[in-house]
Amino acid sequence: MTSLLVMTVGQTDVQLVVENQRHKLDGNTCGTLHDAIKERSWSVVDTPSSRSRDTIKTLPEGEQKLCTPKLDAVLAYFGATLPTSALIFETNRQDAGDPRLAGEVMERRLRDRGVNQVTRVAFLTGTEQLEDPSNNVDAVVRRSVVATLSNAIGLAAANMKPEDCVFVATTGGLAAANELINELVRLHSVSGPSVTALEVPDGDRAKQDDRAVEEKFHPAAGYRARWQALSLVEKGNLLGAWGAVSHLEGAPGQEWTLVIKWLAHFASSLPLPRGCDLAVLSHQRMAVRAALRVELSLRAGDIPRAVHGTVAFFEAALWDKLLEHFERDAKDIRWLKLRAKAAAPTGNLLRESGKDHKNRPFESKLRHDGQAGFWFHESGAGRFARCYVKSDPLKNLLDAIDKVKALRNDVAHNEPTPNLMNEARCCMRTATLWSNTDTFLSQRLVQDVLRELCEACPERICEDLITTIRSRLVAA
């Protein structure tokens, strides 16, 4: 296993040791002092525990003894097992306050401690600035700087494996660059090494020696993930929402992620986790769940899934009506047993043995154990709707589905090209199964069927779910 340490340097990362006390260098002249140190003999020593409140504005005579408090704290975190390699981000600008010697001092300290693979990258040199206020894209961090940081991290992590580790300690330097470095490290480590962020709290304030600790979870990260997830849910992208927050699963105070996990399980047709209390996801009416899937697919712009789901909605509604009168066998799902007080199909609903009766939905059957029942043929769905359950909404839906049913096979057996999807959209709109703005639950054909299945406000199914998700994520 290999490990990589990524660090940034700033004005306080290198301090001067005088009479066994460490002193910070004056911030306004830090770069000038670094130049003066470089012209003299200097060495790096262990960081003293004693610190002075006085800042150094003028160097003392003789050899300069330097220490690296934050780096020493980070190395102490590792104990005897030091990182395999290190990547140091520094600045080397012609500015009186720029800590341009800090990277070199830290490299020497790392090598003295046994870390021999050290790479330093200066992402700002000369008179360069981190940002360019005259350009909106570069107003926080210039794109060329981003490219420099990203390329360096990519090279350092290129050959690392999932069992390897990256530790990032942006303890000094420019805040905007540090935030970017943290995210770039995570980006380049996806499907690769694990990432641990370290911080070194200010020892002056804590009244203790500097020590590196794993970065505490920032509440802002949780809320950033919440609005990202909610935005994706509103757009129908339930799997994307889970992808945006799954890294927070199990983090203290982030129990709200369970709600997004439930949605992802629903989207993937996986069993809902125990404790899921979003009733619509496990609604007893299959048609309600099917309609919700279509609406979400249309919101996400997933036309192939919406086409499949629209036909599946009719089939779900058909079986919802069948199961009001019949029980379905667990193994032979088309073998039906009549429920108590339900009327047995007769006449033109029933196929007779040895005769060709097309479009008759039921066929008398004996199961392997000799029990009598019926076999349902979907080709007779129209007659079932019209003559057995006398459902105009179901029959009207079937008539519309018959106009588009071939689309499901087209989508299933062909590459869903843009032209094919546009044709599918036009067909669905012409059949009034989808609105002109690609909504499903707004359509009367759909609403009538769902109302007959005792769903009081079918047009609100999706909106009510999203309202519930919003309240959970905002209030949690």
Beta strands, then each sheet from edge to edge (+ up, - down):
strand 1: 3-8
strand 2: 15-18
strand 3: 21-23
strand 4: 42-44
strand 5: 64-67
strand 6: 85-93
strand 7: 117-126
strand 8: 165-169
strand 9: 194-199
strand 10: 213-214
strand 11: 326-328
strand 12: 335-338
strand 13: 350-351
strand 14: 362-366
strand 15: 372-376
sheet 1: 7+ 6+ 1+ 8+ 9+ 10-
sheet 2: 3+ 2- 5+ 4+
sheet 3: 11+ 12- 15+ 14- 13-
end
